[in-house]
Amino acid sequence: MTDLRTELGEAVAAAFAAEGVDPALARVTASDRPDLADFQSNGALAAAKALKANPRDLAGKVAARLEGDPRFASVEIAGPGFINLKIADATLAKRAAEVAADADHAGAAVVGDPRKVIIDFAGPNVAKPMHVGHL
């Protein structure tokens, strides 16, 4: 199962590609302002600079392509060309059901070659000086 950010990133990359923009610029990250959006993309800023175009216009074209996608509750343009993405409740419910159904891994990525890892926590006496024996 791919994580939600990767899945949304692929959708945004496809929208960028449909506008003739390098899909590698369509990076999706968690929003710095969760009150405004769940995820955001600032790829229109870099793409517009490379194309010598208006970033807000380019972001509007990309957003128009994403608005029909049922995974998004809303797609909005903010500032000079940021694309704010709010996830639809149905998308989150579907993802939660997938995680709940995956009893073995609970949605975590499956490791190809699992290895045993031993973690040792030191418990030095803080009332005594530290020395190499504490390592």
N, CA, C and O atoms as CSV, one atom per row, in Angstrom:
chain,resi,resn,atom,element,x,y,z
A,1,MET,N,N,0.849,-1.169,0.000
A,1,MET,CA,C,0.000,0.000,0.000
A,1,MET,C,C,0.896,1.235,0.000
A,1,MET,O,O,1.799,1.355,0.828
A,2,THR,N,N,0.644,2.139,-0.921
A,2,THR,CA,C,1.425,3.378,-0.960
A,2,THR,C,C,0.864,4.349,0.070
A,2,THR,O,O,-0.319,4.304,0.406
A,3,ASP,N,N,1.728,5.222,0.564
A,3,ASP,CA,C,1.227,6.183,1.537
A,3,ASP,C,C,0.430,7.266,0.811
A,3,ASP,O,O,0.563,7.450,-0.398
A,4,LEU,N,N,-0.385,7.965,1.561
A,4,LEU,CA,C,-1.309,8.935,0.981
A,4,LEU,C,C,-0.578,10.068,0.272
A,4,LEU,O,O,-1.000,10.502,-0.800
A,5,ARG,N,N,0.510,10.551,0.858
A,5,ARG,CA,C,1.251,11.657,0.242
A,5,ARG,C,C,1.806,11.249,-1.125
A,5,ARG,O,O,1.782,12.042,-2.066
A,6,THR,N,N,2.302,10.020,-1.233
A,6,THR,CA,C,2.818,9.531,-2.517
A,6,THR,C,C,1.695,9.424,-3.545
A,6,THR,O,O,1.860,9.813,-4.701
A,7,GLU,N,N,0.563,8.898,-3.117
A,7,GLU,CA,C,-0.582,8.756,-4.022
A,7,GLU,C,C,-1.054,10.122,-4.526
A,7,GLU,O,O,-1.336,10.288,-5.713
A,8,LEU,N,N,-1.138,11.089,-3.625
A,8,LEU,CA,C,-1.565,12.433,-4.027
A,8,LEU,C,C,-0.505,13.101,-4.890
A,8,LEU,O,O,-0.829,13.841,-5.818
A,9,GLY,N,N,0.762,12.839,-4.582
A,9,GLY,CA,C,1.855,13.384,-5.384
A,9,GLY,C,C,1.804,12.898,-6.815
A,9,GLY,O,O,2.110,13.648,-7.743
A,10,GLU,N,N,1.416,11.637,-7.001
A,10,GLU,CA,C,1.287,11.100,-8.356
A,10,GLU,C,C,0.150,11.788,-9.112
A,10,GLU,O,O,0.262,12.044,-10.310
A,11,ALA,N,N,-0.944,12.085,-8.408
A,11,ALA,CA,C,-2.066,12.780,-9.045
A,11,ALA,C,C,-1.664,14.197,-9.446
A,11,ALA,O,O,-2.004,14.657,-10.536
A,12,VAL,N,N,-0.942,14.885,-8.569
A,12,VAL,CA,C,-0.496,16.248,-8.867
A,12,VAL,C,C,0.532,16.222,-9.997
A,12,VAL,O,O,0.516,17.090,-10.869
A,13,ALA,N,N,1.425,15.231,-9.987
A,13,ALA,CA,C,2.420,15.108,-11.057
A,13,ALA,C,C,1.744,14.882,-12.405
A,13,ALA,O,O,2.185,15.427,-13.417
A,14,ALA,N,N,0.685,14.088,-12.428
A,14,ALA,CA,C,-0.047,13.855,-13.677
A,14,ALA,C,C,-0.701,15.149,-14.167
A,14,ALA,O,O,-0.747,15.406,-15.370
A,15,ALA,N,N,-1.204,15.958,-13.237
A,15,ALA,CA,C,-1.811,17.239,-13.619
A,15,ALA,C,C,-0.752,18.197,-14.160
A,15,ALA,O,O,-1.006,18.922,-15.122
A,16,PHE,N,N,0.427,18.205,-13.550
A,16,PHE,CA,C,1.523,19.039,-14.050
A,16,PHE,C,C,1.934,18.579,-15.445
A,16,PHE,O,O,2.136,19.399,-16.340
A,17,ALA,N,N,2.056,17.258,-15.628
A,17,ALA,CA,C,2.460,16.720,-16.928
A,17,ALA,C,C,1.431,17.071,-18.006
A,17,ALA,O,O,1.795,17.349,-19.148
A,18,ALA,N,N,0.149,17.057,-17.639
A,18,ALA,CA,C,-0.899,17.398,-18.599
A,18,ALA,C,C,-0.812,18.860,-19.037
A,18,ALA,O,O,-1.297,19.223,-20.109
A,19,GLU,N,N,-0.199,19.686,-18.210
A,19,GLU,CA,C,0.000,21.101,-18.557
A,19,GLU,C,C,1.353,21.334,-19.228
A,19,GLU,O,O,1.735,22.478,-19.473
A,20,GLY,N,N,2.076,20.256,-19.526
A,20,GLY,CA,C,3.363,20.374,-20.202
A,20,GLY,C,C,4.505,20.782,-19.290
A,20,GLY,O,O,5.503,21.343,-19.742
A,21,VAL,N,N,4.352,20.497,-18.003
A,21,VAL,CA,C,5.365,20.858,-17.007
A,21,VAL,C,C,6.032,19.582,-16.516
A,21,VAL,O,O,5.391,18.536,-16.416
A,22,ASP,N,N,7.311,19.670,-16.212
A,22,ASP,CA,C,8.057,18.530,-15.687
A,22,ASP,C,C,7.384,18.025,-14.411
A,22,ASP,O,O,7.296,18.773,-13.438
A,23,PRO,N,N,6.905,16.774,-14.389
A,23,PRO,CA,C,6.213,16.261,-13.210
A,23,PRO,C,C,7.099,16.174,-11.968
A,23,PRO,O,O,6.584,16.084,-10.853
A,24,ALA,N,N,8.411,16.200,-12.141
A,24,ALA,CA,C,9.306,16.152,-10.981
A,24,ALA,C,C,9.160,17.402,-10.113
A,24,ALA,O,O,9.515,17.381,-8.935
A,25,LEU,N,N,8.645,18.480,-10.683
A,25,LEU,CA,C,8.453,19.715,-9.919
A,25,LEU,C,C,7.207,19.663,-9.038
A,25,LEU,O,O,7.019,20.526,-8.180
A,26,ALA,N,N,6.368,18.675,-9.239
A,26,ALA,CA,C,5.093,18.579,-8.522
A,26,ALA,C,C,5.263,17.890,-7.178
A,26,ALA,O,O,4.696,16.822,-6.946
A,27,ARG,N,N,6.028,18.489,-6.311
A,27,ARG,CA,C,6.274,17.904,-4.996
A,27,ARG,C,C,5.117,18.231,-4.057
A,27,ARG,O,O,4.711,19.388,-3.950
A,28,VAL,N,N,4.593,17.227,-3.386
A,28,VAL,CA,C,3.501,17.420,-2.430
A,28,VAL,C,C,4.054,17.190,-1.031
A,28,VAL,O,O,4.700,16.178,-0.760
A,29,THR,N,N,3.787,18.152,-0.142
A,29,THR,CA,C,4.248,18.056,1.243
A,29,THR,C,C,3.073,18.302,2.175
A,29,THR,O,O,2.041,18.839,1.773
A,30,ALA,N,N,3.249,17.900,3.424
A,30,ALA,CA,C,2.240,18.218,4.434
A,30,ALA,C,C,2.186,19.734,4.572
A,30,ALA,O,O,3.213,20.410,4.504
A,31,SER,N,N,1.005,20.252,4.763
A,31,SER,CA,C,0.827,21.699,4.821
A,31,SER,C,C,1.440,22.286,6.087
A,31,SER,O,O,1.347,21.705,7.168
A,32,ASP,N,N,2.066,23.445,5.930
A,32,ASP,CA,C,2.583,24.174,7.083
A,32,ASP,C,C,1.443,24.792,7.879
A,32,ASP,O,O,1.601,25.104,9.059
A,33,ARG,N,N,0.312,24.965,7.241
A,33,ARG,CA,C,-0.869,25.565,7.867
A,33,ARG,C,C,-2.031,24.577,7.786
A,33,ARG,O,O,-2.822,24.642,6.845
A,34,PRO,N,N,-2.152,23.659,8.755
A,34,PRO,CA,C,-3.223,22.662,8.689
A,34,PRO,C,C,-4.629,23.261,8.744
A,34,PRO,O,O,-5.600,22.587,8.401
A,35,ASP,N,N,-4.746,24.515,9.172
A,35,ASP,CA,C,-6.061,25.152,9.167
A,35,ASP,C,C,-6.506,25.510,7.742
A,35,ASP,O,O,-7.698,25.686,7.490
A,36,LEU,N,N,-5.556,25.616,6.822
A,36,LEU,CA,C,-5.879,25.961,5.436
A,36,LEU,C,C,-5.946,24.746,4.519
A,36,LEU,O,O,-6.775,24.698,3.611
A,37,ALA,N,N,-5.076,23.762,4.752
A,37,ALA,CA,C,-5.012,22.609,3.848
A,37,ALA,C,C,-4.329,21.441,4.547
A,37,ALA,O,O,-3.623,21.615,5.540
A,38,ASP,N,N,-4.555,20.248,4.005
A,38,ASP,CA,C,-3.885,19.053,4.519
A,38,ASP,C,C,-2.512,18.890,3.870
A,38,ASP,O,O,-1.534,18.550,4.535
A,39,PHE,N,N,-2.457,19.136,2.570
A,39,PHE,CA,C,-1.211,19.037,1.815
A,39,PHE,C,C,-1.079,20.272,0.934
A,39,PHE,O,O,-2.050,20.988,0.692
A,40,GLN,N,N,0.144,20.507,0.457
A,40,GLN,CA,C,0.370,21.653,-0.427
A,40,GLN,C,C,1.427,21.300,-1.458
A,40,GLN,O,O,2.222,20.377,-1.278
A,41,SER,N,N,1.412,22.055,-2.535
A,41,SER,CA,C,2.426,21.911,-3.570
A,41,SER,C,C,2.842,23.303,-4.019
A,41,SER,O,O,1.999,24.146,-4.328
A,42,ASN,N,N,4.143,23.535,-4.052
A,42,ASN,CA,C,4.637,24.825,-4.539
A,42,ASN,C,C,5.359,24.657,-5.874
A,42,ASN,O,O,6.140,25.520,-6.275
A,43,GLY,N,N,5.098,23.551,-6.556
A,43,GLY,CA,C,5.759,23.269,-7.826
A,43,GLY,C,C,5.452,24.269,-8.918
A,43,GLY,O,O,6.254,24.450,-9.834
A,44,ALA,N,N,4.297,24.928,-8.835
A,44,ALA,CA,C,3.942,25.908,-9.866
A,44,ALA,C,C,4.892,27.097,-9.840
A,44,ALA,O,O,5.131,27.726,-10.872
A,45,LEU,N,N,5.433,27.408,-8.673
A,45,LEU,CA,C,6.368,28.533,-8.569
A,45,LEU,C,C,7.646,28.241,-9.353
A,45,LEU,O,O,8.095,29.066,-10.150
A,46,ALA,N,N,8.227,27.069,-9.125
A,46,ALA,CA,C,9.460,26.694,-9.826
A,46,ALA,C,C,9.200,26.471,-11.315
A,46,ALA,O,O,10.008,26.864,-12.157
A,47,ALA,N,N,8.074,25.841,-11.635
A,47,ALA,CA,C,7.759,25.569,-13.038
A,47,ALA,C,C,7.522,26.862,-13.807
A,47,ALA,O,O,7.964,26.997,-14.948
A,48,ALA,N,N,6.833,27.804,-13.196
A,48,ALA,CA,C,6.560,29.072,-13.871
A,48,ALA,C,C,7.843,29.849,-14.118
A,48,ALA,O,O,7.988,30.528,-15.135
A,49,LYS,N,N,8.765,29.741,-13.181
A,49,LYS,CA,C,10.051,30.422,-13.365
A,49,LYS,C,C,10.780,29.836,-14.573
A,49,LYS,O,O,11.345,30.569,-15.385
A,50,ALA,N,N,10.762,28.504,-14.683
A,50,ALA,CA,C,11.435,27.845,-15.806
A,50,ALA,C,C,10.740,28.151,-17.135
A,50,ALA,O,O,11.396,28.283,-18.168
A,51,LEU,N,N,9.411,28.262,-17.101
A,51,LEU,CA,C,8.645,28.509,-18.329
A,51,LEU,C,C,8.447,29.995,-18.618
A,51,LEU,O,O,7.888,30.370,-19.649
A,52,LYS,N,N,8.912,30.833,-17.694
A,52,LYS,CA,C,8.703,32.290,-17.801
A,52,LYS,C,C,7.213,32.602,-17.936
A,52,LYS,O,O,6.789,33.347,-18.820
A,53,ALA,N,N,6.435,32.006,-17.032
A,53,ALA,CA,C,4.984,32.188,-17.029
A,53,ALA,C,C,4.550,32.707,-15.658
A,53,ALA,O,O,5.352,32.770,-14.726
A,54,ASN,N,N,3.292,33.071,-15.549
A,54,ASN,CA,C,2.730,33.525,-14.283
A,54,ASN,C,C,2.452,32.306,-13.403
A,54,ASN,O,O,1.683,31.435,-13.809
A,55,PRO,N,N,3.052,32.214,-12.207
A,55,PRO,CA,C,2.876,31.026,-11.374
A,55,PRO,C,C,1.433,30.827,-10.913
A,55,PRO,O,O,0.974,29.692,-10.790
A,56,ARG,N,N,0.726,31.911,-10.660
A,56,ARG,CA,C,-0.664,31.789,-10.210
A,56,ARG,C,C,-1.546,31.232,-11.331
A,56,ARG,O,O,-2.443,30.430,-11.069
A,57,ASP,N,N,-1.300,31.649,-12.570
A,57,ASP,CA,C,-2.060,31.115,-13.707
A,57,ASP,C,C,-1.779,29.628,-13.902
A,57,ASP,O,O,-2.696,28.840,-14.135
A,58,LEU,N,N,-0.509,29.253,-13.803
A,58,LEU,CA,C,-0.137,27.845,-13.949
A,58,LEU,C,C,-0.757,27.013,-12.831
A,58,LEU,O,O,-1.278,25.926,-13.080
A,59,ALA,N,N,-0.703,27.516,-11.606
A,59,ALA,CA,C,-1.313,26.807,-10.478
A,59,ALA,C,C,-2.816,26.660,-10.691
A,59,ALA,O,O,-3.393,25.629,-10.343
A,60,GLY,N,N,-3.451,27.678,-11.257
A,60,GLY,CA,C,-4.885,27.602,-11.544
A,60,GLY,C,C,-5.214,26.518,-12.558
A,60,GLY,O,O,-6.214,25.815,-12.416
A,61,LYS,N,N,-4.383,26.381,-13.575
A,61,LYS,CA,C,-4.600,25.339,-14.585
A,61,LYS,C,C,-4.432,23.946,-13.976
A,61,LYS,O,O,-5.211,23.037,-14.260
A,62,VAL,N,N,-3.405,23.791,-13.135
A,62,VAL,CA,C,-3.181,22.495,-12.476
A,62,VAL,C,C,-4.336,22.199,-11.526
A,62,VAL,O,O,-4.839,21.075,-11.489
A,63,ALA,N,N,-4.758,23.199,-10.759
A,63,ALA,CA,C,-5.863,23.015,-9.813
A,63,ALA,C,C,-7.148,22.635,-10.536
A,63,ALA,O,O,-7.915,21.809,-10.041
A,64,ALA,N,N,-7.390,23.225,-11.694
A,64,ALA,CA,C,-8.594,22.895,-12.467
A,64,ALA,C,C,-8.595,21.424,-12.868
A,64,ALA,O,O,-9.652,20.794,-12.908
A,65,ARG,N,N,-7.425,20.875,-13.165
A,65,ARG,CA,C,-7.331,19.454,-13.522
A,65,ARG,C,C,-7.554,18.551,-12.306
A,65,ARG,O,O,-8.013,17.418,-12.449
A,66,LEU,N,N,-7.231,19.049,-11.115
A,66,LEU,CA,C,-7.358,18.236,-9.905
A,66,LEU,C,C,-8.747,18.313,-9.279
A,66,LEU,O,O,-9.108,17.443,-8.486
A,67,GLU,N,N,-9.524,19.322,-9.613
A,67,GLU,CA,C,-10.815,19.528,-8.954
A,67,GLU,C,C,-11.801,18.395,-9.188
A,67,GLU,O,O,-12.673,18.177,-8.347
A,68,GLY,N,N,-11.704,17.680,-10.266
A,68,GLY,CA,C,-12.605,16.564,-10.515
A,68,GLY,C,C,-12.211,15.288,-9.788
A,68,GLY,O,O,-12.970,14.319,-9.791
A,69,ASP,N,N,-11.043,15.271,-9.170
A,69,ASP,CA,C,-10.541,14.079,-8.489
A,69,ASP,C,C,-11.296,13.891,-7.170
A,69,ASP,O,O,-11.274,14.782,-6.321
A,70,PRO,N,N,-11.965,12.742,-6.984
A,70,PRO,CA,C,-12.760,12.540,-5.764
A,70,PRO,C,C,-11.926,12.428,-4.483
A,70,PRO,O,O,-12.483,12.474,-3.385
A,71,ARG,N,N,-10.618,12.284,-4.603
A,71,ARG,CA,C,-9.778,12.208,-3.402
A,71,ARG,C,C,-9.656,13.552,-2.701
A,71,ARG,O,O,-9.289,13.610,-1.527
A,72,PHE,N,N,-9.962,14.637,-3.415
A,72,PHE,CA,C,-9.811,15.974,-2.853
A,72,PHE,C,C,-11.166,16.581,-2.502
A,72,PHE,O,O,-12.101,16.539,-3.302
A,73,ALA,N,N,-11.262,17.146,-1.298
A,73,ALA,CA,C,-12.462,17.898,-0.919
A,73,ALA,C,C,-12.410,19.274,-1.558
A,73,ALA,O,O,-13.433,19.803,-1.994
A,74,SER,N,N,-11.209,19.854,-1.613
A,74,SER,CA,C,-11.045,21.144,-2.283
A,74,SER,C,C,-9.608,21.303,-2.748
A,74,SER,O,O,-8.674,20.765,-2.154
A,75,VAL,N,N,-9.464,22.050,-3.815
A,75,VAL,CA,C,-8.155,22.404,-4.363
A,75,VAL,C,C,-8.184,23.913,-4.551
A,75,VAL,O,O,-8.968,24.430,-5.346
A,76,GLU,N,N,-7.320,24.624,-3.812
A,76,GLU,CA,C,-7.343,26.086,-3.846
A,76,GLU,C,C,-5.958,26.636,-4.147
A,76,GLU,O,O,-4.943,26.005,-3.853
A,77,ILE,N,N,-5.938,27.812,-4.734
A,77,ILE,CA,C,-4.687,28.524,-5.009
A,77,ILE,C,C,-4.516,29.569,-3.919
A,77,ILE,O,O,-5.461,30.283,-3.582
A,78,ALA,N,N,-3.326,29.657,-3.375
A,78,ALA,CA,C,-3.038,30.650,-2.337
A,78,ALA,C,C,-1.766,31.397,-2.705
A,78,ALA,O,O,-0.837,30.839,-3.290
A,79,GLY,N,N,-1.750,32.664,-2.349
A,79,GLY,CA,C,-0.557,33.475,-2.560
A,79,GLY,C,C,-0.139,33.518,-4.014
A,79,GLY,O,O,-0.981,33.595,-4.909
A,80,PRO,N,N,1.169,33.468,-4.251
A,80,PRO,CA,C,1.675,33.634,-5.616
A,80,PRO,C,C,1.539,32.400,-6.501
A,80,PRO,O,O,1.814,32.476,-7.698
A,81,GLY,N,N,1.114,31.251,-5.935
A,81,GLY,CA,C,0.999,30.055,-6.769
A,81,GLY,C,C,1.066,28.756,-5.995
A,81,GLY,O,O,1.361,27.707,-6.567
A,82,PHE,N,N,0.796,28.812,-4.701
A,82,PHE,CA,C,0.745,27.587,-3.907
A,82,PHE,C,C,-0.574,26.883,-4.190
A,82,PHE,O,O,-1.607,27.531,-4.356
A,83,ILE,N,N,-0.536,25.557,-4.245
A,83,ILE,CA,C,-1.745,24.766,-4.441
A,83,ILE,C,C,-2.038,24.070,-3.119
A,83,ILE,O,O,-1.277,23.207,-2.680
A,84,ASN,N,N,-3.154,24.453,-2.484
A,84,ASN,CA,C,-3.563,23.861,-1.217
A,84,ASN,C,C,-4.556,22.743,-1.488
A,84,ASN,O,O,-5.529,22.929,-2.219
A,85,LEU,N,N,-4.306,21.582,-0.897
A,85,LEU,CA,C,-5.128,20.397,-1.124
A,85,LEU,C,C,-5.765,19.950,0.181
A,85,LEU,O,O,-5.063,19.676,1.154
A,86,LYS,N,N,-7.091,19.874,0.208
A,86,LYS,CA,C,-7.804,19.310,1.351
A,86,LYS,C,C,-8.304,17.934,0.929
A,86,LYS,O,O,-8.870,17.763,-0.151
A,87,ILE,N,N,-8.083,16.967,1.796
A,87,ILE,CA,C,-8.440,15.585,1.486
A,87,ILE,C,C,-9.911,15.348,1.811
A,87,ILE,O,O,-10.407,15.809,2.839
A,88,ALA,N,N,-10.601,14.634,0.940
A,88,ALA,CA,C,-12.013,14.309,1.158
A,88,ALA,C,C,-12.143,13.316,2.309
A,88,ALA,O,O,-11.286,12.454,2.506
A,89,ASP,N,N,-13.225,13.453,3.059
A,89,ASP,CA,C,-13.468,12.550,4.181
A,89,ASP,C,C,-13.550,11.100,3.712
A,89,ASP,O,O,-13.078,10.198,4.404
A,90,ALA,N,N,-14.143,10.870,2.547
A,90,ALA,CA,C,-14.259,9.507,2.016
A,90,ALA,C,C,-12.884,8.905,1.746
A,90,ALA,O,O,-12.681,7.705,1.931
A,91,THR,N,N,-11.942,9.734,1.309
A,91,THR,CA,C,-10.576,9.259,1.057
A,91,THR,C,C,-9.920,8.834,2.358
A,91,THR,O,O,-9.273,7.790,2.423
A,92,LEU,N,N,-10.089,9.648,3.399
A,92,LEU,CA,C,-9.506,9.308,4.700
A,92,LEU,C,C,-10.167,8.066,5.291
A,92,LEU,O,O,-9.488,7.227,5.884
A,93,ALA,N,N,-11.486,7.943,5.134
A,93,ALA,CA,C,-12.192,6.773,5.649
A,93,ALA,C,C,-11.734,5.506,4.929
A,93,ALA,O,O,-11.533,4.464,5.553
A,94,LYS,N,N,-11.573,5.607,3.613
A,94,LYS,CA,C,-11.102,4.455,2.835
A,94,LYS,C,C,-9.702,4.053,3.280
A,94,LYS,O,O,-9.412,2.869,3.451
A,95,ARG,N,N,-8.836,5.047,3.467
A,95,ARG,CA,C,-7.459,4.769,3.887
A,95,ARG,C,C,-7.441,4.145,5.286
A,95,ARG,O,O,-6.673,3.215,5.532
A,96,ALA,N,N,-8.273,4.642,6.201
A,96,ALA,CA,C,-8.351,4.083,7.554
A,96,ALA,C,C,-8.840,2.639,7.516
A,96,ALA,O,O,-8.352,1.799,8.273
A,97,ALA,N,N,-9.800,2.345,6.643
A,97,ALA,CA,C,-10.296,0.974,6.504
A,97,ALA,C,C,-9.206,0.051,5.966
A,97,ALA,O,O,-9.096,-1.096,6.400
A,98,GLU,N,N,-8.399,0.544,5.022
A,98,GLU,CA,C,-7.296,-0.257,4.485
A,98,GLU,C,C,-6.262,-0.559,5.564
A,98,GLU,O,O,-5.751,-1.676,5.647
A,99,VAL,N,N,-5.959,0.432,6.386
A,99,VAL,CA,C,-4.988,0.234,7.465
A,99,VAL,C,C,-5.542,-0.754,8.484
A,99,VAL,O,O,-4.814,-1.628,8.956
A,100,ALA,N,N,-6.821,-0.627,8.829
A,100,ALA,CA,C,-7.437,-1.532,9.799
A,100,ALA,C,C,-7.497,-2.960,9.264
A,100,ALA,O,O,-7.359,-3.912,10.032
A,101,ALA,N,N,-7.701,-3.118,7.965
A,101,ALA,CA,C,-7.779,-4.449,7.364
A,101,ALA,C,C,-6.414,-5.126,7.272
A,101,ALA,O,O,-6.334,-6.350,7.173
A,102,ASP,N,N,-5.360,-4.348,7.303
A,102,ASP,CA,C,-3.998,-4.884,7.210
A,102,ASP,C,C,-3.497,-5.210,8.615
A,102,ASP,O,O,-2.680,-4.482,9.181
A,103,ALA,N,N,-4.000,-6.316,9.170
A,103,ALA,CA,C,-3.696,-6.668,10.556
A,103,ALA,C,C,-2.215,-6.949,10.791
A,103,ALA,O,O,-1.710,-6.709,11.888
A,104,ASP,N,N,-1.517,-7.451,9.783
A,104,ASP,CA,C,-0.108,-7.803,9.967
A,104,ASP,C,C,0.806,-6.591,10.040
A,104,ASP,O,O,1.782,-6.596,10.790
A,105,HIS,N,N,0.501,-5.549,9.266
A,105,HIS,CA,C,1.431,-4.421,9.180
A,105,HIS,C,C,0.812,-3.078,9.542
A,105,HIS,O,O,1.533,-2.091,9.688
A,106,ALA,N,N,-0.516,-3.020,9.692
A,106,ALA,CA,C,-1.232,-1.788,10.049
A,106,ALA,C,C,-0.846,-0.627,9.142
A,106,ALA,O,O,-0.685,0.502,9.606
A,107,GLY,N,N,-0.700,-0.899,7.860
A,107,GLY,CA,C,-0.414,0.156,6.907
A,107,GLY,C,C,1.047,0.516,6.754
A,107,GLY,O,O,1.393,1.315,5.884
A,108,ALA,N,N,1.916,-0.050,7.577
A,108,ALA,CA,C,3.345,0.251,7.475
A,108,ALA,C,C,3.937,-0.479,6.272
A,108,ALA,O,O,3.453,-1.540,5.877
A,109,ALA,N,N,4.971,0.091,5.706
A,109,ALA,CA,C,5.630,-0.521,4.555
A,109,ALA,C,C,6.256,-1.852,4.957
A,109,ALA,O,O,6.779,-1.995,6.061
A,110,VAL,N,N,6.197,-2.810,4.060
A,110,VAL,CA,C,6.781,-4.122,4.300
A,110,VAL,C,C,8.257,-4.063,3.929
A,110,VAL,O,O,8.618,-3.620,2.839
A,111,VAL,N,N,9.099,-4.511,4.842
A,111,VAL,CA,C,10.541,-4.508,4.615
A,111,VAL,C,C,10.897,-5.762,3.836
A,111,VAL,O,O,10.456,-6.858,4.183
A,112,GLY,N,N,11.692,-5.609,2.788
A,112,GLY,CA,C,12.058,-6.733,1.942
A,112,GLY,C,C,12.906,-7.769,2.654
A,112,GLY,O,O,12.688,-8.967,2.472
A,113,ASP,N,N,13.859,-7.344,3.454
A,113,ASP,CA,C,14.767,-8.249,4.147
A,113,ASP,C,C,14.791,-7.855,5.627
A,113,ASP,O,O,15.656,-7.090,6.054
A,114,PRO,N,N,13.836,-8.379,6.409
A,114,PRO,CA,C,13.790,-7.962,7.813
A,114,PRO,C,C,15.019,-8.430,8.583
A,114,PRO,O,O,15.499,-9.549,8.403
A,115,ARG,N,N,15.509,-7.560,9.433
A,115,ARG,CA,C,16.675,-7.876,10.255
A,115,ARG,C,C,16.364,-7.560,11.700
A,115,ARG,O,O,15.555,-6.682,11.999
A,116,LYS,N,N,17.009,-8.278,12.585
A,116,LYS,CA,C,16.827,-8.022,14.000
A,116,LYS,C,C,17.726,-6.848,14.395
A,116,LYS,O,O,18.907,-6.812,14.050
A,117,VAL,N,N,17.156,-5.908,15.109
A,117,VAL,CA,C,17.898,-4.744,15.570
A,117,VAL,C,C,17.861,-4.735,17.085
A,117,VAL,O,O,16.794,-4.841,17.690
A,118,ILE,N,N,19.016,-4.609,17.688
A,118,ILE,CA,C,19.105,-4.559,19.143
A,118,ILE,C,C,19.459,-3.133,19.539
A,118,ILE,O,O,20.451,-2.572,19.073
A,119,ILE,N,N,18.641,-2.564,20.396
A,119,ILE,CA,C,18.871,-1.204,20.869
A,119,ILE,C,C,19.187,-1.282,22.352
A,119,ILE,O,O,18.419,-1.841,23.134
A,120,ASP,N,N,20.309,-0.723,22.725
A,120,ASP,CA,C,20.735,-0.749,24.121
A,120,ASP,C,C,20.679,0.668,24.669
A,120,ASP,O,O,21.285,1.586,24.118
A,121,PHE,N,N,19.955,0.829,25.746
A,121,PHE,CA,C,19.867,2.133,26.387
A,121,PHE,C,C,20.802,2.156,27.586
A,121,PHE,O,O,20.782,1.256,28.425
A,122,ALA,N,N,21.615,3.190,27.651
A,122,ALA,CA,C,22.540,3.328,28.775
A,122,ALA,C,C,21.786,3.869,29.979
A,122,ALA,O,O,20.845,4.650,29.840
A,123,GLY,N,N,22.203,3.451,31.137
A,123,GLY,CA,C,21.602,3.944,32.374
A,123,GLY,C,C,22.687,4.337,33.357
A,123,GLY,O,O,22.802,3.733,34.423
A,124,PRO,N,N,23.486,5.341,33.016
A,124,PRO,CA,C,24.584,5.708,33.910
A,124,PRO,C,C,24.067,6.368,35.188
A,124,PRO,O,O,22.989,6.963,35.220
A,125,ASN,N,N,24.860,6.242,36.214
A,125,ASN,CA,C,24.555,6.914,37.471
A,125,ASN,C,C,24.914,8.383,37.277
A,125,ASN,O,O,26.085,8.721,37.106
A,126,VAL,N,N,23.927,9.238,37.302
A,126,VAL,CA,C,24.171,10.649,37.034
A,126,VAL,C,C,24.901,11.339,38.175
A,126,VAL,O,O,25.350,12.476,38.028
A,127,ALA,N,N,25.022,10.667,39.301
A,127,ALA,CA,C,25.729,11.262,40.437
A,127,ALA,C,C,27.232,11.021,40.351
A,127,ALA,O,O,27.997,11.559,41.151
A,128,LYS,N,N,27.656,10.205,39.373
A,128,LYS,CA,C,29.079,9.915,39.206
A,128,LYS,C,C,29.540,10.461,37.860
A,128,LYS,O,O,28.720,10.660,36.964
A,129,PRO,N,N,30.840,10.708,37.702
A,129,PRO,CA,C,31.338,11.201,36.409
A,129,PRO,C,C,31.195,10.139,35.318
A,129,PRO,O,O,31.332,8.942,35.570
A,130,MET,N,N,30.917,10.605,34.111
A,130,MET,CA,C,30.829,9.698,32.963
A,130,MET,C,C,32.234,9.280,32.544
A,130,MET,O,O,33.169,10.076,32.633
A,131,HIS,N,N,32.393,8.040,32.087
A,131,HIS,CA,C,33.669,7.564,31.570
A,131,HIS,C,C,33.399,6.570,30.458
A,131,HIS,O,O,32.243,6.270,30.160
A,132,VAL,N,N,34.448,6.060,29.844
A,132,VAL,CA,C,34.323,5.187,28.687
A,132,VAL,C,C,33.544,3.913,29.007
A,132,VAL,O,O,32.979,3.307,28.097
A,133,GLY,N,N,33.497,3.504,30.224
A,133,GLY,CA,C,32.750,2.315,30.615
A,133,GLY,C,C,31.247,2.477,30.460
A,133,GLY,O,O,30.517,1.486,30.436
A,134,HIS,N,N,30.778,3.706,30.354
A,134,HIS,CA,C,29.360,3.944,30.164
A,134,HIS,C,C,28.924,3.775,28.708
A,134,HIS,O,O,27.728,3.783,28.417
A,135,LEU,N,N,29.888,3.621,27.787
A,135,LEU,CA,C,29.534,3.487,26.373
A,135,LEU,C,C,29.123,2.112,26.034
A,135,LEU,O,O,28.793,1.832,24.882
